[in-house]
Amino acid sequence: MAYQMFKLKQEVEAVDIHTMAEMTPEEYEQYIRGSLLFVDHHDVLRSVPAQYPLAVTKQQFKALLDYLRELEPKVGAR
């Protein structure tokens, strides 16, 4: 099945790279739990800043986790 994409223009609030780099592990965990990701009342994993869905099924959630694990060696490598 082909999927459709759509564009939205909206203002988002986020933390800049310098601020994030200086966060303690506890502050970062608080940030991701309160300001980055949430599960809505339809059990959909969403982005807090833009409200777009990230995973709707457990299979999609697992695919997202697999992809994040794949990216792990690249993050903070410099």
C-alpha angles and dihedrals in degrees: 000000000000117000130219126229126205135189127231128184114211140141115255133192118220143153118260122238095254092052092046092049090056095049118113115235088257093052091048092050089050089049095052092045097046107025110021113040138019141162112236129216089273091057092252119145106230142179111250097212097051101014093226118147119256100179133004100176134040088246090057090046091053091048089052091050091049090051092049090051088051090053095046096092090053097051115090090359094136 
